[in-house]
Amino acid sequence: MHVRTPAFLFVAAALATGSVAFSAEKPAKDESTEIRTIGEPQNCITRSSIRSTDVVDDQTIDFKMNNGDIYRNRLPQKCSGLGFEQAFSYKTSTNQLCSVDIIHVLDQTAGRLDTRGACGLGQFQQIEKVPKDHSGH
């Protein structure tokens, strides 16, 4: 008999060991908004302030913070499978997630959760999504 372990158990176990796994919310492909940057890119964000993530593609992750801020991380290189799997994990020894940290793409096949490639993060750029003006002005 094959027993499938719910993903939330994996996340709970990961949190207990100091690593974190994210299954990203599906980002809205809404072309009625534009992305504006706020301030200078940062090397780190606070892990405990991350509410959720949106994997945009193989090279872009949006980190949604508890206070409503969004930090976009553009990886220096494409991370194979990230955009398809929409899930990743990382492990740090501090409460910071930084541009020197590595993420691992998670692959859930046949009820097993495996890691695929390892990819380095880039800097975190705060962004806002602003509705486009379609009034023709």
MARDO-865074 format. One record per residue: x, y, z of N, C-alpha, C in turn; residue in three letters; residue number from 0; chain. Coordinates in nm, 3 decimals, padded with zeros to 5 digits, always signed. Layout:
<voses>
nX = X nY = Y nZ = Z caX = X caY = Y caZ = Z cX = X cY = Y cZ = Z residuo = Ala num = NUM cadena = A
...
</voses>
This chain:
<voses>
nX = +00.083 nY = -00.118 nZ = +00.000 caX = +00.000 caY = +00.000 caZ = +00.000 cX = +00.088 cY = +00.124 cZ = +00.000 residuo = Met num = 0 cadena = A
nX = +00.056 nY = +00.220 nZ = -00.085 caX = +00.133 caY = +00.343 caZ = -00.097 cX = +00.062 cY = +00.453 cZ = -00.019 residuo = His num = 1 cadena = A
nX = +00.133 nY = +00.517 nZ = +00.075 caX = +00.076 caY = +00.625 caZ = +00.154 cX = +00.138 cY = +00.756 cZ = +00.109 residuo = Val num = 2 cadena = A
nX = +00.055 nY = +00.853 nZ = +00.079 caX = +00.104 caY = +00.982 caZ = +00.033 cX = +00.112 cY = +01.078 cZ = +00.152 residuo = Arg num = 3 cadena = A
nX = +00.228 nY = +01.137 nZ = +00.173 caX = +00.248 caY = +01.231 caZ = +00.282 cX = +00.206 cY = +01.370 cZ = +00.237 residuo = Thr num = 4 cadena = A
nX = +00.115 nY = +01.434 nZ = +00.310 caX = +00.074 caY = +01.568 caZ = +00.272 cX = +00.192 cY = +01.665 cZ = +00.274 residuo = Pro num = 5 cadena = A
nX = +00.193 nY = +01.759 nZ = +00.181 caX = +00.303 caY = +01.856 caZ = +00.170 cX = +00.319 cY = +01.938 cZ = +00.296 residuo = Ala num = 6 cadena = A
nX = +00.207 nY = +01.967 nZ = +00.366 caX = +00.219 caY = +02.051 caZ = +00.484 cX = +00.301 cY = +01.983 cZ = +00.594 residuo = Phe num = 7 cadena = A
nX = +00.302 nY = +01.850 nZ = +00.598 caX = +00.386 caY = +01.780 caZ = +00.695 cX = +00.533 cY = +01.802 cZ = +00.664 residuo = Leu num = 8 cadena = A
nX = +00.567 nY = +01.803 nZ = +00.536 caX = +00.705 caY = +01.829 caZ = +00.496 cX = +00.746 cY = +01.970 cZ = +00.539 residuo = Phe num = 9 cadena = A
nX = +00.658 nY = +02.067 nZ = +00.517 caX = +00.688 caY = +02.206 caZ = +00.554 cX = +00.705 cY = +02.216 cZ = +00.705 residuo = Val num = 10 cadena = A
nX = +00.616 nY = +02.152 nZ = +00.782 caX = +00.628 caY = +02.157 caZ = +00.928 cX = +00.760 cY = +02.095 cZ = +00.973 residuo = Ala num = 11 cadena = A
nX = +00.798 nY = +01.983 nZ = +00.914 caX = +00.926 caY = +01.920 caZ = +00.949 cX = +01.043 cY = +02.009 cZ = +00.910 residuo = Ala num = 12 cadena = A
nX = +01.032 nY = +02.074 nZ = +00.796 caX = +01.139 caY = +02.162 caZ = +00.750 cX = +01.155 cY = +02.281 cZ = +00.844 residuo = Ala num = 13 cadena = A
nX = +01.045 nY = +02.337 nZ = +00.891 caX = +01.052 caY = +02.451 caZ = +00.982 cX = +01.120 cY = +02.411 cZ = +01.112 residuo = Leu num = 14 cadena = A
nX = +01.095 nY = +02.290 nZ = +01.157 caX = +01.155 caY = +02.243 caZ = +01.282 cX = +01.305 cY = +02.225 cZ = +01.268 residuo = Ala num = 15 cadena = A
nX = +01.356 nY = +02.201 nZ = +01.147 caX = +01.499 caY = +02.176 caZ = +01.128 cX = +01.575 cY = +02.299 cZ = +01.079 residuo = Thr num = 16 cadena = A
nX = +01.507 nY = +02.414 nZ = +01.067 caX = +01.576 caY = +02.535 caZ = +01.026 cX = +01.578 cY = +02.557 cZ = +00.876 residuo = Gly num = 17 cadena = A
nX = +01.509 nY = +02.476 nZ = +00.800 caX = +01.499 caY = +02.499 caZ = +00.657 cX = +01.354 cY = +02.527 cZ = +00.624 residuo = Ser num = 18 cadena = A
nX = +01.329 nY = +02.588 nZ = +00.511 caX = +01.193 caY = +02.627 caZ = +00.475 cX = +01.163 cY = +02.583 cZ = +00.334 residuo = Val num = 19 cadena = A
nX = +01.041 nY = +02.537 nZ = +00.313 caX = +00.994 caY = +02.500 caZ = +00.180 cX = +00.876 cY = +02.587 cZ = +00.143 residuo = Ala num = 20 cadena = A
nX = +00.873 nY = +02.635 nZ = +00.022 caX = +00.762 caY = +02.716 caZ = -00.025 cX = +00.701 cY = +02.654 cZ = -00.148 residuo = Phe num = 21 cadena = A
nX = +00.572 nY = +02.639 nZ = -00.145 caX = +00.497 caY = +02.607 caZ = -00.265 cX = +00.429 cY = +02.737 cZ = -00.302 residuo = Ser num = 22 cadena = A
nX = +00.470 nY = +02.793 nZ = -00.411 caX = +00.428 caY = +02.928 caZ = -00.446 cX = +00.282 cY = +02.934 cZ = -00.487 residuo = Ala num = 23 cadena = A
nX = +00.222 nY = +03.048 nZ = -00.454 caX = +00.090 caY = +03.076 caZ = -00.508 cX = +00.109 cY = +03.101 cZ = -00.657 residuo = Glu num = 24 cadena = A
nX = +00.011 nY = +03.067 nZ = -00.737 caX = +00.022 caY = +03.090 caZ = -00.880 cX = +00.012 cY = +03.240 cZ = -00.906 residuo = Lys num = 25 cadena = A
nX = +00.115 nY = +03.302 nZ = -00.962 caX = +00.110 caY = +03.446 caZ = -00.984 cX = +00.005 cY = +03.483 cZ = -01.087 residuo = Pro num = 26 cadena = A
nX = -00.056 nY = +03.596 nZ = -01.065 caX = -00.156 caY = +03.645 caZ = -01.160 cX = -00.084 cY = +03.699 cZ = -01.282 residuo = Ala num = 27 cadena = A
nX = -00.118 nY = +03.650 nZ = -01.398 caX = -00.060 caY = +03.700 caZ = -01.523 cX = -00.147 cY = +03.817 cZ = -01.570 residuo = Lys num = 28 cadena = A
nX = -00.158 nY = +03.917 nZ = -01.485 caX = -00.247 caY = +04.030 caZ = -01.509 cX = -00.170 cY = +04.139 cZ = -01.583 residuo = Asp num = 29 cadena = A
nX = -00.206 nY = +04.159 nZ = -01.707 caX = -00.135 caY = +04.259 caZ = -01.786 cX = -00.193 cY = +04.399 cZ = -01.765 residuo = Glu num = 30 cadena = A
nX = -00.285 nY = +04.413 nZ = -01.668 caX = -00.340 caY = +04.544 caZ = -01.639 cX = -00.260 cY = +04.615 cZ = -01.530 residuo = Ser num = 31 cadena = A
nX = -00.151 nY = +04.553 nZ = -01.486 caX = -00.065 caY = +04.617 caZ = -01.387 cX = +00.077 cY = +04.629 cZ = -01.441 residuo = Thr num = 32 cadena = A
nX = +00.147 nY = +04.727 nZ = -01.389 caX = +00.289 caY = +04.742 caZ = -01.421 cX = +00.368 cY = +04.735 cZ = -01.292 residuo = Glu num = 33 cadena = A
nX = +00.494 nY = +04.696 nZ = -01.303 caX = +00.582 caY = +04.682 caZ = -01.188 cX = +00.667 cY = +04.807 cZ = -01.174 residuo = Ile num = 34 cadena = A
nX = +00.665 nY = +04.866 nZ = -01.054 caX = +00.751 caY = +04.981 caZ = -01.024 cX = +00.842 cY = +04.942 cZ = -00.908 residuo = Arg num = 35 cadena = A
nX = +00.969 nY = +04.983 nZ = -00.919 caX = +01.064 caY = +04.954 caZ = -00.812 cX = +01.058 cY = +05.064 cZ = -00.707 residuo = Thr num = 36 cadena = A
nX = +01.088 nY = +05.025 nZ = -00.583 caX = +01.089 caY = +05.117 caZ = -00.470 cX = +01.226 cY = +05.108 cZ = -00.405 residuo = Ile num = 37 cadena = A
nX = +01.299 nY = +05.218 nZ = -00.399 caX = +01.427 caY = +05.221 caZ = -00.330 cX = +01.535 cY = +05.139 cZ = -00.399 residuo = Gly num = 38 cadena = A
nX = +01.641 nY = +05.116 nZ = -00.324 caX = +01.756 caY = +05.041 caZ = -00.373 cX = +01.741 cY = +04.892 cZ = -00.343 residuo = Glu num = 39 cadena = A
nX = +01.799 nY = +04.805 nZ = -00.427 caX = +01.795 caY = +04.661 caZ = -00.398 cX = +01.862 cY = +04.631 cZ = -00.263 residuo = Pro num = 40 cadena = A
nX = +01.815 nY = +04.527 nZ = -00.196 caX = +01.870 caY = +04.487 caZ = -00.067 cX = +01.934 cY = +04.350 cZ = -00.080 residuo = Gln num = 41 cadena = A
nX = +02.036 nY = +04.325 nZ = +00.002 caX = +02.101 caY = +04.195 caZ = +00.000 cX = +02.023 cY = +04.090 cZ = +00.077 residuo = Asn num = 42 cadena = A
nX = +01.942 nY = +04.131 nZ = +00.178 caX = +01.871 caY = +04.035 caZ = +00.263 cX = +01.730 cY = +04.083 cZ = +00.297 residuo = Cys num = 43 cadena = A
nX = +01.642 nY = +03.986 nZ = +00.326 caX = +01.512 caY = +04.015 caZ = +00.384 cX = +01.497 cY = +03.925 cZ = +00.507 residuo = Ile num = 44 cadena = A
nX = +01.404 nY = +03.961 nZ = +00.596 caX = +01.384 caY = +03.885 caZ = +00.718 cX = +01.294 cY = +03.765 cZ = +00.691 residuo = Thr num = 45 cadena = A
nX = +01.345 nY = +03.645 nZ = +00.719 caX = +01.271 caY = +03.521 caZ = +00.690 cX = +01.137 cY = +03.516 cZ = +00.760 residuo = Arg num = 46 cadena = A
nX = +01.132 nY = +03.554 nZ = +00.887 caX = +01.007 caY = +03.542 caZ = +00.963 cX = +00.900 cY = +03.640 cZ = +00.916 residuo = Ser num = 47 cadena = A
nX = +00.937 nY = +03.736 nZ = +00.831 caX = +00.840 caY = +03.832 caZ = +00.777 cX = +00.782 cY = +03.789 cZ = +00.643 residuo = Ser num = 48 cadena = A
nX = +00.829 nY = +03.677 nZ = +00.587 caX = +00.779 caY = +03.630 caZ = +00.458 cX = +00.644 cY = +03.561 cZ = +00.479 residuo = Ile num = 49 cadena = A
nX = +00.540 nY = +03.612 nZ = +00.412 caX = +00.407 caY = +03.552 caZ = +00.421 cX = +00.388 cY = +03.444 cZ = +00.316 residuo = Arg num = 50 cadena = A
nX = +00.430 nY = +03.473 nZ = +00.191 caX = +00.413 caY = +03.377 caZ = +00.082 cX = +00.507 cY = +03.415 cZ = -00.031 residuo = Ser num = 51 cadena = A
nX = +00.511 nY = +03.330 nZ = -00.134 caX = +00.593 caY = +03.358 caZ = -00.250 cX = +00.514 cY = +03.332 cZ = -00.377 residuo = Thr num = 52 cadena = A
nX = +00.551 nY = +03.402 nZ = -00.482 caX = +00.499 caY = +03.377 caZ = -00.617 cX = +00.618 cY = +03.351 cZ = -00.707 residuo = Asp num = 53 cadena = A
nX = +00.624 nY = +03.234 nZ = -00.766 caX = +00.727 caY = +03.206 caZ = -00.865 cX = +00.673 cY = +03.258 cZ = -00.998 residuo = Val num = 54 cadena = A
nX = +00.740 nY = +03.358 nZ = -01.054 caX = +00.697 caY = +03.420 caZ = -01.179 cX = +00.744 cY = +03.337 cZ = -01.298 residuo = Val num = 55 cadena = A
nX = +00.872 nY = +03.295 nZ = -01.294 caX = +00.930 caY = +03.214 caZ = -01.401 cX = +01.056 cY = +03.147 cZ = -01.347 residuo = Asp num = 56 cadena = A
nX = +01.137 nY = +03.090 nZ = -01.434 caX = +01.259 caY = +03.019 caZ = -01.392 cX = +01.365 cY = +03.111 cZ = -01.331 residuo = Asp num = 57 cadena = A
nX = +01.343 nY = +03.241 nZ = -01.334 caX = +01.445 caY = +03.333 caZ = -01.286 cX = +01.392 cY = +03.440 cZ = -01.192 residuo = Gln num = 58 cadena = A
nX = +01.262 nY = +03.438 nZ = -01.161 caX = +01.202 caY = +03.546 caZ = -01.083 cX = +01.108 cY = +03.492 cZ = -00.976 residuo = Thr num = 59 cadena = A
nX = +01.129 nY = +03.538 nZ = -00.851 caX = +01.042 caY = +03.502 caZ = -00.738 cX = +01.000 cY = +03.630 cZ = -00.668 residuo = Ile num = 60 cadena = A
nX = +00.870 nY = +03.645 nZ = -00.641 caX = +00.820 caY = +03.756 caZ = -00.560 cX = +00.796 cY = +03.704 cZ = -00.419 residuo = Asp num = 61 cadena = A
nX = +00.856 nY = +03.772 nZ = -00.321 caX = +00.838 caY = +03.738 caZ = -00.180 cX = +00.739 cY = +03.838 cZ = -00.121 residuo = Phe num = 62 cadena = A
nX = +00.623 nY = +03.789 nZ = -00.080 caX = +00.520 caY = +03.875 caZ = -00.019 cX = +00.542 cY = +03.874 cZ = +00.131 residuo = Lys num = 63 cadena = A
nX = +00.552 nY = +03.993 nZ = +00.187 caX = +00.582 caY = +04.007 caZ = +00.329 cX = +00.454 cY = +04.025 cZ = +00.411 residuo = Met num = 64 cadena = A
nX = +00.465 nY = +04.001 nZ = +00.541 caX = +00.350 caY = +04.014 caZ = +00.631 cX = +00.290 cY = +04.154 cZ = +00.629 residuo = Asn num = 65 cadena = A
nX = +00.371 nY = +04.256 nZ = +00.607 caX = +00.322 caY = +04.395 caZ = +00.608 cX = +00.267 cY = +04.439 cZ = +00.472 residuo = Asn num = 66 cadena = A
nX = +00.262 nY = +04.348 nZ = +00.374 caX = +00.208 caY = +04.381 caZ = +00.242 cX = +00.313 cY = +04.418 cZ = +00.139 residuo = Gly num = 67 cadena = A
nX = +00.438 nY = +04.441 nZ = +00.181 caX = +00.544 caY = +04.472 caZ = +00.086 cX = +00.572 cY = +04.349 cZ = -00.001 residuo = Asp num = 68 cadena = A
nX = +00.622 nY = +04.375 nZ = -00.121 caX = +00.663 caY = +04.268 caZ = -00.212 cX = +00.808 cY = +04.292 cZ = -00.251 residuo = Ile num = 69 cadena = A
nX = +00.891 nY = +04.189 nZ = -00.237 caX = +01.031 caY = +04.196 caZ = -00.279 cX = +01.051 cY = +04.097 cZ = -00.393 residuo = Tyr num = 70 cadena = A
nX = +01.096 nY = +04.148 nZ = -00.506 caX = +01.123 caY = +04.064 caZ = -00.623 cX = +01.270 cY = +04.024 cZ = -00.622 residuo = Arg num = 71 cadena = A
nX = +01.292 nY = +03.894 nZ = -00.639 caX = +01.428 caY = +03.843 caZ = -00.649 cX = +01.447 cY = +03.790 cZ = -00.789 residuo = Asn num = 72 cadena = A
nX = +01.538 nY = +03.853 nZ = -00.861 caX = +01.573 caY = +03.810 caZ = -00.996 cX = +01.703 cY = +03.732 cZ = -00.984 residuo = Arg num = 73 cadena = A
nX = +01.693 nY = +03.599 nZ = -01.000 caX = +01.811 caY = +03.514 caZ = -00.986 cX = +01.912 cY = +03.549 cZ = -01.096 residuo = Leu num = 74 cadena = A
nX = +02.042 nY = +03.542 nZ = -01.065 caX = +02.145 caY = +03.577 caZ = -01.164 cX = +02.138 cY = +03.489 cZ = -01.289 residuo = Pro num = 75 cadena = A
nX = +02.090 nY = +03.364 nZ = -01.272 caX = +02.077 caY = +03.273 caZ = -01.386 cX = +01.945 cY = +03.199 cZ = -01.374 residuo = Gln num = 76 cadena = A
nX = +01.896 nY = +03.148 nZ = -01.487 caX = +01.772 caY = +03.069 caZ = -01.484 cX = +01.791 cY = +02.946 cZ = -01.397 residuo = Lys num = 77 cadena = A
nX = +01.684 nY = +02.910 nZ = -01.326 caX = +01.686 caY = +02.796 caZ = -01.237 cX = +01.593 cY = +02.690 cZ = -01.297 residuo = Cys num = 78 cadena = A
nX = +01.650 nY = +02.590 nZ = -01.359 caX = +01.575 caY = +02.491 caZ = -01.434 cX = +01.465 cY = +02.425 cZ = -01.350 residuo = Ser num = 79 cadena = A
nX = +01.342 nY = +02.431 nZ = -01.400 caX = +01.229 caY = +02.366 caZ = -01.335 cX = +01.155 cY = +02.452 cZ = -01.236 residuo = Gly num = 80 cadena = A
nX = +01.211 nY = +02.566 nZ = -01.196 caX = +01.147 caY = +02.650 caZ = -01.095 cX = +01.011 cY = +02.701 cZ = -01.141 residuo = Leu num = 81 cadena = A
nX = +01.002 nY = +02.752 nZ = -01.262 caX = +00.876 caY = +02.804 caZ = -01.313 cX = +00.771 cY = +02.695 cZ = -01.330 residuo = Gly num = 82 cadena = A
nX = +00.814 nY = +02.574 nZ = -01.363 caX = +00.721 caY = +02.462 caZ = -01.380 cX = +00.675 cY = +02.407 cZ = -01.246 residuo = Phe num = 83 cadena = A
nX = +00.767 nY = +02.382 nZ = -01.156 caX = +00.734 caY = +02.320 caZ = -01.028 cX = +00.667 cY = +02.417 cZ = -00.932 residuo = Glu num = 84 cadena = A
nX = +00.700 nY = +02.546 nZ = -00.941 caX = +00.641 caY = +02.649 caZ = -00.856 cX = +00.666 cY = +02.624 cZ = -00.707 residuo = Gln num = 85 cadena = A
nX = +00.774 nY = +02.554 nZ = -00.672 caX = +00.803 caY = +02.525 caZ = -00.532 cX = +00.954 cY = +02.515 cZ = -00.513 residuo = Ala num = 86 cadena = A
nX = +01.000 nY = +02.563 nZ = -00.396 caX = +01.143 caY = +02.559 caZ = -00.366 cX = +01.162 cY = +02.556 cZ = -00.215 residuo = Phe num = 87 cadena = A
nX = +01.284 nY = +02.522 nZ = -00.176 caX = +01.321 caY = +02.523 caZ = -00.035 cX = +01.454 cY = +02.594 cZ = -00.020 residuo = Ser num = 88 cadena = A
nX = +01.483 nY = +02.632 nZ = +00.102 caX = +01.615 caY = +02.688 caZ = +00.133 cX = +01.645 cY = +02.660 cZ = +00.278 residuo = Tyr num = 89 cadena = A
nX = +01.771 nY = +02.676 nZ = +00.315 caX = +01.814 caY = +02.652 caZ = +00.452 cX = +01.913 cY = +02.762 cZ = +00.490 residuo = Lys num = 90 cadena = A
nX = +01.886 nY = +02.828 nZ = +00.601 caX = +01.979 caY = +02.929 caZ = +00.651 cX = +01.994 cY = +02.909 cZ = +00.801 residuo = Thr num = 91 cadena = A
nX = +02.100 nY = +02.962 nZ = +00.856 caX = +02.123 caY = +02.950 caZ = +01.001 cX = +02.082 cY = +03.077 cZ = +01.074 residuo = Ser num = 92 cadena = A
nX = +02.032 nY = +03.177 nZ = +01.002 caX = +01.988 caY = +03.303 caZ = +01.064 cX = +01.844 cY = +03.331 cZ = +01.022 residuo = Thr num = 93 cadena = A
nX = +01.790 nY = +03.442 nZ = +01.069 caX = +01.654 caY = +03.483 caZ = +01.032 cX = +01.657 cY = +03.572 cZ = +00.908 residuo = Asn num = 94 cadena = A
nX = +01.763 nY = +03.562 nZ = +00.832 caX = +01.776 caY = +03.640 caZ = +00.709 cX = +01.783 cY = +03.547 cZ = +00.589 residuo = Gln num = 95 cadena = A
nX = +01.718 nY = +03.588 nZ = +00.480 caX = +01.735 caY = +03.522 caZ = +00.351 cX = +01.810 cY = +03.622 cZ = +00.265 residuo = Leu num = 96 cadena = A
nX = +01.925 nY = +03.582 nZ = +00.214 caX = +02.016 caY = +03.677 caZ = +00.150 cX = +02.054 cY = +03.635 cZ = +00.008 residuo = Cys num = 97 cadena = A
nX = +02.111 nY = +03.730 nZ = -00.064 caX = +02.150 caY = +03.708 caZ = -00.203 cX = +02.261 cY = +03.604 cZ = -00.217 residuo = Ser num = 98 cadena = A
nX = +02.327 nY = +03.567 nZ = -00.108 caX = +02.431 caY = +03.463 caZ = -00.113 cX = +02.373 cY = +03.324 cZ = -00.087 residuo = Val num = 99 cadena = A
nX = +02.242 nY = +03.318 nZ = -00.053 caX = +02.180 caY = +03.189 caZ = -00.021 cX = +02.140 cY = +03.113 cZ = -00.146 residuo = Asp num = 100 cadena = A
nX = +02.122 nY = +02.983 nZ = -00.128 caX = +02.089 caY = +02.890 caZ = -00.236 cX = +01.948 cY = +02.837 cZ = -00.213 residuo = Ile num = 101 cadena = A
nX = +01.869 nY = +02.828 nZ = -00.322 caX = +01.739 caY = +02.761 caZ = -00.315 cX = +01.748 cY = +02.629 cZ = -00.390 residuo = Ile num = 102 cadena = A
nX = +01.660 nY = +02.536 nZ = -00.355 caX = +01.652 caY = +02.406 caZ = -00.422 cX = +01.510 cY = +02.391 cZ = -00.476 residuo = His num = 103 cadena = A
nX = +01.497 nY = +02.363 nZ = -00.604 caX = +01.366 caY = +02.341 caZ = -00.665 cX = +01.311 cY = +02.209 cZ = -00.612 residuo = Val num = 104 cadena = A
nX = +01.185 nY = +02.211 nZ = -00.570 caX = +01.119 caY = +02.091 caZ = -00.519 cX = +01.036 cY = +02.027 cZ = -00.628 residuo = Leu num = 105 cadena = A
nX = +01.044 nY = +01.896 nZ = -00.635 caX = +00.973 caY = +01.818 caZ = -00.736 cX = +00.890 cY = +01.713 cZ = -00.663 residuo = Asp num = 106 cadena = A
nX = +00.757 nY = +01.722 nZ = -00.675 caX = +00.673 caY = +01.621 caZ = -00.611 cX = +00.622 cY = +01.526 cZ = -00.718 residuo = Gln num = 107 cadena = A
nX = +00.678 nY = +01.407 nZ = -00.718 caX = +00.642 caY = +01.304 caZ = -00.815 cX = +00.604 cY = +01.178 cZ = -00.740 residuo = Thr num = 108 cadena = A
nX = +00.493 nY = +01.120 nZ = -00.777 caX = +00.447 caY = +00.992 caZ = -00.720 cX = +00.444 cY = +00.997 cZ = -00.567 residuo = Ala num = 109 cadena = A
nX = +00.403 nY = +01.112 nZ = -00.512 caX = +00.390 caY = +01.123 caZ = -00.367 cX = +00.520 cY = +01.148 cZ = -00.294 residuo = Gly num = 110 cadena = A
nX = +00.631 nY = +01.156 nZ = -00.365 caX = +00.761 caY = +01.183 caZ = -00.304 cX = +00.801 cY = +01.326 cZ = -00.332 residuo = Arg num = 111 cadena = A
nX = +00.864 nY = +01.389 nZ = -00.237 caX = +00.914 caY = +01.524 caZ = -00.254 cX = +01.066 cY = +01.517 cZ = -00.266 residuo = Leu num = 112 cadena = A
nX = +01.118 nY = +01.549 nZ = -00.383 caX = +01.261 caY = +01.546 caZ = -00.408 cX = +01.309 cY = +01.685 cZ = -00.445 residuo = Asp num = 113 cadena = A
nX = +01.438 nY = +01.708 nZ = -00.427 caX = +01.495 caY = +01.834 caZ = -00.472 cX = +01.557 cY = +01.815 cZ = -00.609 residuo = Thr num = 114 cadena = A
nX = +01.546 nY = +01.920 nZ = -00.689 caX = +01.611 caY = +01.921 caZ = -00.820 cX = +01.735 cY = +02.007 cZ = -00.808 residuo = Arg num = 115 cadena = A
nX = +01.755 nY = +02.095 nZ = -00.902 caX = +01.876 caY = +02.176 caZ = -00.903 cX = +01.885 cY = +02.277 cZ = -00.791 residuo = Gly num = 116 cadena = A
nX = +02.007 nY = +02.324 nZ = -00.769 caX = +02.035 caY = +02.429 caZ = -00.671 cX = +02.065 cY = +02.557 cZ = -00.746 residuo = Ala num = 117 cadena = A
nX = +02.010 nY = +02.669 nZ = -00.698 caX = +02.026 caY = +02.797 caZ = -00.767 cX = +02.051 cY = +02.908 cZ = -00.666 residuo = Cys num = 118 cadena = A
nX = +02.137 nY = +03.000 nZ = -00.703 caX = +02.167 caY = +03.114 caZ = -00.617 cX = +02.064 cY = +03.224 cZ = -00.632 residuo = Gly num = 119 cadena = A
nX = +02.037 nY = +03.294 nZ = -00.522 caX = +01.946 caY = +03.408 caZ = -00.525 cX = +02.020 cY = +03.534 cZ = -00.569 residuo = Leu num = 120 cadena = A
nX = +01.943 nY = +03.630 nZ = -00.616 caX = +01.996 caY = +03.762 caZ = -00.646 cX = +01.957 cY = +03.858 cZ = -00.535 residuo = Gly num = 121 cadena = A
nX = +01.968 nY = +03.987 nZ = -00.562 caX = +01.926 caY = +04.088 caZ = -00.464 cX = +01.774 cY = +04.098 cZ = -00.461 residuo = Gln num = 122 cadena = A
nX = +01.723 nY = +04.152 nZ = -00.351 caX = +01.580 caY = +04.169 caZ = -00.330 cX = +01.543 cY = +04.314 cZ = -00.360 residuo = Phe num = 123 cadena = A
nX = +01.458 nY = +04.333 nZ = -00.460 caX = +01.414 caY = +04.467 caZ = -00.500 cX = +01.268 cY = +04.484 cZ = -00.460 residuo = Gln num = 124 cadena = A
nX = +01.241 nY = +04.583 nZ = -00.374 caX = +01.102 caY = +04.608 caZ = -00.338 cX = +01.029 cY = +04.661 cZ = -00.460 residuo = Gln num = 125 cadena = A
nX = +00.909 nY = +04.608 nZ = -00.483 caX = +00.830 caY = +04.650 caZ = -00.599 cX = +00.687 cY = +04.681 cZ = -00.555 residuo = Ile num = 126 cadena = A
nX = +00.616 nY = +04.749 nZ = -00.641 caX = +00.472 caY = +04.764 caZ = -00.625 cX = +00.409 cY = +04.737 cZ = -00.760 residuo = Glu num = 127 cadena = A
nX = +00.289 nY = +04.681 nZ = -00.755 caX = +00.214 caY = +04.653 caZ = -00.876 cX = +00.109 cY = +04.761 cZ = -00.889 residuo = Lys num = 128 cadena = A
nX = +00.120 nY = +04.840 nZ = -00.995 caX = +00.034 caY = +04.957 caZ = -01.014 cX = -00.056 cY = +04.933 cZ = -01.133 residuo = Val num = 129 cadena = A
nX = -00.188 nY = +04.959 nZ = -01.118 caX = -00.279 caY = +04.943 caZ = -01.231 cX = -00.238 cY = +05.035 cZ = -01.347 residuo = Pro num = 130 cadena = A
nX = -00.240 nY = +04.979 nZ = -01.469 caX = -00.209 caY = +05.060 caZ = -01.587 cX = -00.328 cY = +05.148 cZ = -01.618 residuo = Lys num = 131 cadena = A
nX = -00.299 nY = +05.265 nZ = -01.668 caX = -00.403 caY = +05.360 caZ = -01.706 cX = -00.448 cY = +05.325 cZ = -01.847 residuo = Asp num = 132 cadena = A
nX = -00.571 nY = +05.275 nZ = -01.861 caX = -00.625 caY = +05.237 caZ = -01.991 cX = -00.723 cY = +05.342 cZ = -02.044 residuo = His num = 133 cadena = A
nX = -00.714 nY = +05.463 nZ = -01.991 caX = -00.811 caY = +05.565 caZ = -02.031 cX = -00.773 cY = +05.632 cZ = -02.163 residuo = Ser num = 134 cadena = A
nX = -00.653 nY = +05.601 nZ = -02.212 caX = -00.610 caY = +05.657 caZ = -02.340 cX = -00.546 cY = +05.793 cZ = -02.329 residuo = Gly num = 135 cadena = A
nX = -00.512 nY = +05.836 nZ = -02.207 caX = -00.447 caY = +05.967 caZ = -02.189 cX = -00.301 cY = +05.959 cZ = -02.210 residuo = His num = 136 cadena = A
</voses>
